[in-house]
């Protein structure tokens, strides 16, 4: 994929694949890599690039952009988002095309100065403002806090393409085709949900507001800044975002545990047994010490119930479970069922901490709350199984 790809009428994909970055934002694993999608729209009178890519990919990006321009000058750079994986090459574009004008909004302006020292040739657009490229009219809409305050989207009123920024984005580099109709949906949907749970989920209420704001546009295609480009079933993609931002989970449960020596793991397995006895078929069991939080967050978003189990560590939650609870409180999932259980030896602490999390989460708590001393007895495991049964029955 070392050449520009015609993505729509006069519209080129000039992005890159990154298989070398191990952690997105130095946090989230990228086993399938990540794509930085950038675009070029060629009007009859002007050419506009939509975002750039991450800094290390300068040569590949410039080669693709130059190829797509076909000898023309780049007139505008639309800056939908200032995060460096989108805007890493702004200074280099300015050096190559000194007359380049930057399209953003009021909150983009100080960031252009802060990141790139740019104070001139900036056009700050407001909601509904347009830019006529000749045969292509771009319309702009701000979507603040999706997921930075200056975030915006760009809609080509001529082609119906929504350049959606981080919204509708996903982890995973392009493996061959860049479009949804060139891939099995299972290949992109899980990574799109993992991206949502990690990057966007905290702002789910703002996603709902953005969907309403953009609802009147005749969108025929969605081209995000990361992951798959959508042209086959845009309604399905929008419905997924609507579902995730409303916290509408599927019938299933996630069981997460933190265990030093296997005793809390046995409790978690008993919860899973109870879930199965209650007829739940989609059950995910995760060791918080060995599973990256991004996968746990993804599946908590996907399903309607989850259970958290932790041993006590120095009078507190086990560190990996404390990290999970912190991330959940930051994102505040709603419309979920939650159960908790803890274990201890010389000092209690874990169950109380998990109950405190459950209270702060404002979720529906399903009992019993199980607390185990040392190794679980048969009666303790029976209670854990009961917790699983109750969670499963509450899902019915």
Secondary structure as UniProt FT lines:
FT   STRAND          5..8
FT   TURN            9..10
FT   STRAND          11..13
FT   STRAND          16..18
FT   STRAND          23..24
FT   TURN            25..27
FT   STRAND          28..29
FT   TURN            31..32
FT   STRAND          34..36
FT   STRAND          39..42
FT   STRAND          47..50
FT   HELIX           55..57
FT   HELIX           58..69
FT   TURN            70..71
FT   STRAND          76..78
FT   HELIX           84..87
FT   TURN            88..89
FT   HELIX           90..96
FT   TURN            98..99
FT   STRAND          101..104
FT   HELIX           106..116
FT   STRAND          122..124
FT   TURN            127..128
FT   STRAND          130..132
FT   STRAND          137..142
FT   TURN            144..145
FT   TURN            149..150
FT   STRAND          152..156
FT   TURN            157..160
FT   STRAND          161..165
FT   TURN            166..168
FT   HELIX           180..182
FT   HELIX           185..195
FT   HELIX           196..200
FT   HELIX           201..203
FT   HELIX           204..214
FT   TURN            215..216
FT   STRAND          221..224
FT   STRAND          229..230
FT   HELIX           234..245
FT   TURN            246..247
FT   STRAND          250..258
FT   HELIX           263..277
FT   TURN            278..279
FT   STRAND          283..287
FT   TURN            288..290
FT   HELIX           293..302
FT   STRAND          303..313
FT   TURN            314..315
FT   STRAND          316..317
FT   HELIX           319..331
FT   STRAND          337..344
FT   HELIX           350..361
FT   STRAND          364..365
FT   STRAND          370..373
FT   HELIX           378..395
//
